[in-house]
Amino acid sequence: MFRTVRQRTLDEARTASALRCDIALTVAIADPARLWEEAMAHLRASGLDVDEIMETIGGRSDPQIEDCLAVLLLPDQIAGCDLISFGLQQDPVWS
């Protein structure tokens, strides 16, 4: 799960010379409870228990939207790629 310092150095060297692509995605959350249910199902399938899920994405009635999206959008691995960065930002108008 955790990479050694040597592996991180090798990965960073490979990534520095690689083609880089930025991906932008904007979503409107029409049903936060449904988003939470999907994130919860994904986390259950990965082996987390109910307490760990609640700590990770909050509860159904008050979901942590950014964390739910991260659970669903971030794959474990993208073949042939090194994930450089990932960020989520909620529109301040809706905060």
N, C-alpha and C positions, 0 to 999 in steps of 0.2 A: 504494500500500500504506500509506504513512504519511500521516497527515492534517496539513495545515498548522495553525499556531496559530489562524488565522482560522476554518478549518473546525471545529477542536475547540471553539472558543468558540461557534460557531453550533450545533453538535451539542449542547453542554451546555445552551444556552439552550432549545433545543427539548425536550430531555429533562426539564429541570426542570419544565416545565408539562405534561408528558405523564402519562397514566395509567400507573401502575407496577404490575407483577405480580411476585410472588416465586413461584418454582417449587422444590419440594423433591422430591428423588428419593433413595431409599435402595436400594442394590443389594447382593446377596451375590455375591461372586466365587467361583463354583463351579469354574471352570476357567481359571486365570490364563493358561495357555499359549494357549487358544482366544481369550481377550481380546486377548492380544498379537498373535496371527495376524491378527485383524481390524484392529487398529490399524496393524500393519505394512502390510497390503494397502491401507489408506486412504492411508497416507503414500507408498507406492510410486506409487499412482495420482496423487498430487499432485506427483510428480517428484523426491522425495528419493531419494538413493542409500543403499546398505546402511549405510555408515558414519554418515550423518546420521540414519538411523532408529535405529541402536543408541545414538547419543548422545541422541536424543529420548526413546525409550521403553525403553531397556535391551535385554537379550537375551531370547530366548524362555524360557530356563531361570531367569532372574531378572528378570522384567518390572517396570518402574516402573508400578505399578497406577494411581496417580493420573494419570500422563501418558497412559497408554493410554486411560483413561476420557475424559480431556479431548479427546483426538484424535477419539474417536468421538461424544462428546456435543455438542461445540461446532460449530455450523454456521458456514460462512463468513459467512453473512448470514441474518437473519430478516426477511422482508419487512415493512416498516413499523415496524421496531423498532430501537432502539439498545441494545446490550448494555451494561449499567451495571457489572455485576460478575459474577464467576464464581469459585466456590471449591469445592475438593474437600478432604475430610478423611477420612483412614483411621481407623477405630475403633481406639483405642489398645489394646484388648484383643487385637487381631489383629496388632499391629505387631511 
